[in-house]
Amino acid sequence: MVEMTNPLPGPTTKAVAAESERTTKWLFIAPAVLYLMLLSVFPFIYSVYLSLHDAKLTTMHRKWFVGLENYERLLSDPVFLQAIQNTAVLTIVSIGLELTLGFFAAKVFFGLREMRTGQVLRSMAILPMMITPICVGLIFGYILNPTLGIANYLLSGVGVEGPSWFGDARFALPSVILINVWQWTPFMMLLMIAGLVSIPDSLYEAAELEGAKWHHVARWVELPAIRDVILIGVILRVIDNLKLFDIVYITTRGGPGASTELVTFFAYRQNFRFFQVGYGSAAAVIILLISIFVTTIAVSYLRRMQK
């Protein structure tokens, strides 16, 4: 008799199902990964590559490797240094005002949360952040027009001569900050309302029994309880301000002089006005490095607070 040998055991049904599930997951993830590679990773790598070359937009087929020369030029370029200073001032002042105004607005709407009127007013208050920055810039371009704008008309009604908001170097950057704060204070307000809602009522009751006033409650109860939410909002707004471009492009075009020149507008002008894509790419890479540096510090601080 010929002895029959058992065939090698095949994969079990469970293993086949697991392999099929992994394949399905990768099929779902692949489009997102491809999208990220094409629109984020590849442009970043190509920008770093261009920043190391002397390249012009009109003659991209001819590039010369210059190493870190573009970065050295940037660090000695007074216009770029002014752009960094303007961006820092805009970021710090805007976020400071947004936090202050957003907290007081959140306190008001938190007190009106049970009233229908409060809900309607809260919905109206978030409208500015729903408008695109281009439209916001156009709206304020008309409002702050030195001859036809309603702002100077109202000032003339009380005997004050209105300035040239976007044409005077003293008022141009404060005007951009004003527009930025008007649009994004509702964002901070919403975050703080969400944080205030999460505070237990027992803390308010204990503060009331102790006879604490509203500013004591705000200082010792509410702000410590919502500091994580505040820090997340600050991180997001820092990133937004570092890439702010639309409002400046519509209102001042970086002027007068370099009074409203931001790092994003500097990179735009170098790339698409002067066609110096190598120099402009170096500025874009520096913007990214600053964003990563600030975000890393803020996230590390947030993790320490949570621990």
C-alpha positions as CSV (number, residue, x, y, z in Angstrom):
1,M,0.0,0.0,0.0
2,V,1.1,3.5,-0.8
3,E,1.1,5.7,2.3
4,M,-0.8,8.9,1.7
5,T,1.0,12.0,3.1
6,N,-0.9,14.9,4.6
7,P,-0.6,18.2,2.6
8,L,1.0,21.2,4.3
9,P,-1.6,23.0,6.4
10,G,-2.9,26.1,4.6
11,P,-3.6,29.4,6.2
12,T,-6.5,29.4,8.6
13,T,-9.7,31.3,8.0
14,K,-8.9,33.7,10.8
15,A,-5.5,34.5,9.3
16,V,-7.0,35.1,5.9
17,A,-9.6,37.4,7.4
18,A,-7.0,39.4,9.2
19,E,-4.9,39.7,6.1
20,S,-7.9,40.9,4.1
21,E,-8.8,43.4,6.8
22,R,-5.2,44.9,6.7
23,T,-5.4,45.1,2.9
24,T,-8.8,46.9,3.2
25,K,-7.4,49.4,5.7
26,W,-4.5,50.2,3.5
27,L,-6.8,50.7,0.5
28,F,-8.8,53.3,2.6
29,I,-5.7,55.0,3.9
30,A,-3.8,55.1,0.6
31,P,-5.7,58.0,-1.0
32,A,-5.2,60.2,2.1
33,V,-1.5,59.3,2.2
34,L,-1.1,60.0,-1.5
35,Y,-2.9,63.3,-1.1
36,L,-0.6,64.3,1.8
37,M,2.5,63.3,-0.1
38,L,1.5,65.3,-3.2
39,L,0.3,68.5,-1.4
40,S,2.4,68.6,1.7
41,V,5.5,66.5,1.8
42,F,6.7,66.9,-1.8
43,P,6.2,70.7,-1.9
44,F,8.2,71.0,1.4
45,I,11.1,68.8,0.1
46,Y,11.1,70.8,-3.2
47,S,11.1,74.1,-1.3
48,V,14.1,73.0,0.7
49,Y,15.8,71.9,-2.5
50,L,15.1,75.3,-4.2
51,S,16.2,77.2,-1.1
52,L,19.7,75.8,-1.6
53,H,19.9,77.0,-5.2
54,D,20.0,80.3,-7.0
55,A,16.9,79.8,-9.1
56,K,14.6,82.1,-11.0
57,L,11.0,81.4,-11.9
58,T,11.5,82.3,-15.5
59,T,14.6,80.0,-16.0
60,M,13.8,77.0,-13.8
61,H,15.9,74.8,-16.0
62,R,19.0,76.6,-14.9
63,K,19.8,76.5,-11.2
64,W,23.0,76.9,-9.4
65,F,23.7,75.3,-6.0
66,V,24.6,78.0,-3.4
67,G,24.2,76.1,-0.2
68,L,23.1,78.2,2.7
69,E,23.8,81.5,0.9
70,N,20.1,82.3,0.6
71,Y,19.6,81.9,4.4
72,E,22.6,84.1,5.1
73,R,21.2,86.8,2.8
74,L,17.9,86.6,4.6
75,L,19.4,87.1,8.0
76,S,21.1,90.3,6.8
77,D,18.1,91.5,4.8
78,P,16.6,94.5,6.6
79,V,13.2,94.0,4.9
80,F,13.0,90.4,6.0
81,L,14.0,91.3,9.6
82,Q,11.4,94.0,9.5
83,A,8.9,91.4,8.3
84,I,9.8,89.1,11.2
85,Q,9.3,92.0,13.7
86,N,6.0,92.9,12.2
87,T,4.8,89.3,12.3
88,A,5.9,89.0,15.9
89,V,4.1,92.2,16.9
90,L,0.9,91.3,15.0
91,T,0.9,87.8,16.6
92,I,1.5,88.9,20.2
93,V,-0.9,91.9,20.2
94,S,-3.6,90.1,18.2
95,I,-3.6,87.0,20.5
96,G,-3.4,89.1,23.6
97,L,-6.5,91.2,22.6
98,E,-8.3,88.1,21.4
99,L,-7.8,86.3,24.7
100,T,-8.9,89.3,26.7
101,L,-12.0,90.2,24.6
102,G,-12.8,86.5,24.0
103,F,-12.8,85.8,27.8
104,F,-15.2,88.7,28.6
105,A,-17.4,87.8,25.7
106,A,-17.4,84.1,26.8
107,K,-18.4,85.2,30.4
108,V,-21.3,87.2,29.0
109,F,-22.6,84.4,26.8
110,F,-22.0,81.8,29.5
111,G,-24.3,83.8,31.8
112,L,-26.9,83.9,29.0
113,R,-26.6,80.3,28.0
114,E,-30.1,79.4,29.3
115,M,-31.8,82.2,27.4
116,R,-32.9,82.0,23.8
117,T,-31.8,85.6,23.3
118,G,-28.3,84.6,24.4
119,Q,-28.2,81.8,21.9
120,V,-29.2,84.0,19.1
121,L,-26.6,86.7,20.0
122,R,-23.9,84.0,20.3
123,S,-24.7,82.8,16.8
124,M,-24.5,86.3,15.5
125,A,-21.2,86.9,17.3
126,I,-19.4,84.1,15.5
127,L,-20.3,85.4,12.0
128,P,-17.0,87.3,11.5
129,M,-15.0,84.0,11.6
130,M,-17.3,82.6,9.0
131,I,-16.4,85.3,6.4
132,T,-13.4,84.6,4.2
133,P,-10.3,86.8,4.9
134,I,-10.5,88.3,1.3
135,C,-14.0,89.5,2.0
136,V,-13.0,90.8,5.4
137,G,-10.2,92.8,3.8
138,L,-12.5,94.3,1.2
139,I,-15.1,95.2,3.8
140,F,-12.6,97.0,6.0
141,G,-11.0,98.6,3.0
142,Y,-14.3,100.4,2.4
143,I,-14.8,101.1,6.2
144,L,-11.4,102.6,6.7
145,N,-11.2,104.5,3.4
146,P,-9.8,107.9,4.3
147,T,-12.2,109.9,2.1
148,L,-15.3,107.7,1.7
149,G,-15.1,105.3,4.7
150,I,-17.6,105.4,7.5
151,A,-14.9,105.3,10.2
152,N,-13.5,108.8,9.3
153,Y,-17.1,110.1,8.8
154,L,-18.0,109.1,12.3
155,L,-14.7,110.6,13.7
156,S,-15.4,113.9,11.8
157,G,-18.8,114.0,13.5
158,V,-17.1,114.4,16.9
159,G,-14.5,116.9,15.6
160,V,-11.6,114.4,15.0
161,E,-9.8,114.3,11.7
162,G,-9.5,110.7,10.7
163,P,-6.1,109.4,9.6
164,S,-5.2,107.5,6.5
165,W,-5.5,104.1,8.1
166,F,-3.6,102.1,5.5
167,G,-1.5,104.9,4.0
168,D,0.1,106.1,7.2
169,A,2.9,103.9,8.6
170,R,1.8,104.7,12.2
171,F,-1.7,103.3,11.6
172,A,-1.2,100.6,9.0
173,L,-0.1,97.7,11.2
174,P,-2.5,98.6,14.0
175,S,-5.3,98.6,11.4
176,V,-4.3,95.1,10.2
177,I,-4.3,94.0,13.9
178,L,-7.7,95.5,14.4
179,I,-9.1,93.6,11.4
180,N,-7.5,90.4,12.6
181,V,-8.8,90.7,16.1
182,W,-12.3,91.5,14.9
183,Q,-12.4,88.3,12.8
184,W,-10.9,85.8,15.2
185,T,-12.0,86.9,18.7
186,P,-15.2,84.8,18.2
187,F,-12.9,81.7,17.8
188,M,-11.3,82.3,21.2
189,M,-14.7,83.0,22.7
190,L,-16.1,79.7,21.5
191,L,-13.2,77.8,22.9
192,M,-13.5,79.5,26.3
193,I,-17.3,79.0,26.4
194,A,-16.6,75.2,25.9
195,G,-14.1,75.4,28.7
196,L,-16.4,77.3,31.1
197,V,-19.2,74.8,30.5
198,S,-17.0,72.0,31.7
199,I,-16.3,73.6,35.1
200,P,-18.2,71.8,37.8
201,D,-21.0,73.8,39.5
202,S,-19.5,72.8,42.9
203,L,-16.6,75.2,42.3
204,Y,-18.9,78.1,41.8
205,E,-20.9,77.2,44.8
206,A,-17.8,77.0,47.0
207,A,-16.6,80.4,45.7
208,E,-20.0,81.9,46.4
209,L,-19.9,80.6,50.0
210,E,-16.5,82.1,50.4
211,G,-17.8,85.5,49.3
212,A,-15.6,85.6,46.2
213,K,-16.2,88.4,43.7
214,W,-16.4,87.9,40.0
215,H,-12.7,88.8,39.4
216,H,-11.7,86.3,42.2
217,V,-13.7,83.6,40.5
218,A,-12.2,84.4,37.1
219,R,-8.6,84.5,38.5
220,W,-8.7,81.5,40.8
221,V,-11.4,79.2,39.4
222,E,-12.2,79.8,35.7
223,L,-8.8,80.6,34.2
224,P,-6.9,77.7,35.8
225,A,-9.7,75.4,34.8
226,I,-9.7,76.4,31.1
227,R,-5.9,77.0,30.7
228,D,-5.5,73.9,28.5
229,V,-8.3,75.1,26.2
230,I,-6.6,78.6,26.1
231,L,-3.2,77.1,25.2
232,I,-4.7,75.1,22.4
233,G,-6.4,78.2,21.0
234,V,-3.1,80.1,21.3
235,I,-1.2,77.4,19.4
236,L,-3.8,77.5,16.6
237,R,-3.8,81.3,16.4
238,V,0.0,81.5,16.4
239,I,0.1,79.2,13.4
240,D,-2.7,81.2,11.7
241,N,-0.8,84.5,12.3
242,L,2.4,83.1,10.9
243,K,0.7,82.4,7.6
244,L,-1.5,85.5,7.5
245,F,-1.5,86.8,4.0
246,D,-5.0,87.6,2.6
247,I,-5.8,90.7,4.7
248,V,-2.4,92.3,4.1
249,Y,-2.6,91.6,0.3
250,I,-6.1,93.2,0.1
251,T,-5.5,96.3,2.3
252,T,-1.9,97.4,2.4
253,R,0.2,95.2,0.1
254,G,2.9,95.3,2.7
255,G,3.1,99.1,2.8
256,P,3.5,101.9,3.3
257,G,7.2,101.1,3.0
258,A,7.7,97.9,5.0
259,S,5.4,98.9,7.9
260,T,3.0,95.9,7.3
261,E,5.5,93.6,5.6
262,L,4.9,90.1,7.0
263,V,7.0,87.0,6.4
264,T,4.4,85.4,4.2
265,F,4.0,88.5,2.0
266,F,7.8,88.8,1.8
267,A,8.0,85.2,0.5
268,Y,5.2,85.9,-1.9
269,R,6.9,89.0,-3.4
270,Q,10.2,87.2,-3.8
271,N,8.6,84.3,-5.5
272,F,6.0,85.8,-7.8
273,R,7.0,89.5,-8.2
274,F,10.8,89.3,-8.3
275,F,10.8,85.6,-9.5
276,Q,13.6,84.8,-7.0
277,V,12.2,81.4,-6.1
278,G,15.3,80.2,-4.4
279,Y,15.4,83.2,-2.1
280,G,11.6,83.1,-1.6
281,S,11.8,79.4,-0.8
282,A,14.4,80.0,1.9
283,A,12.0,82.5,3.5
284,A,9.2,80.0,3.3
285,V,11.4,77.3,5.0
286,I,12.2,79.8,7.8
287,I,8.5,80.4,8.3
288,L,7.9,76.7,8.7
289,L,10.8,76.3,11.1
290,I,9.5,79.1,13.3
291,S,6.1,77.5,13.3
292,I,7.5,74.1,14.3
293,F,9.6,75.7,17.0
294,V,6.8,77.6,18.6
295,T,4.3,74.7,18.3
296,T,6.8,72.3,19.8
297,I,7.4,74.5,22.8
298,A,3.7,75.1,23.3
299,V,2.8,71.4,23.1
300,S,5.5,70.5,25.5
301,Y,4.2,73.1,28.0
302,L,0.7,71.7,27.5
303,R,1.8,68.2,28.3
304,R,3.7,69.4,31.4
305,M,0.5,71.1,32.6
306,Q,-1.6,68.0,32.0
307,K,0.9,65.9,34.1
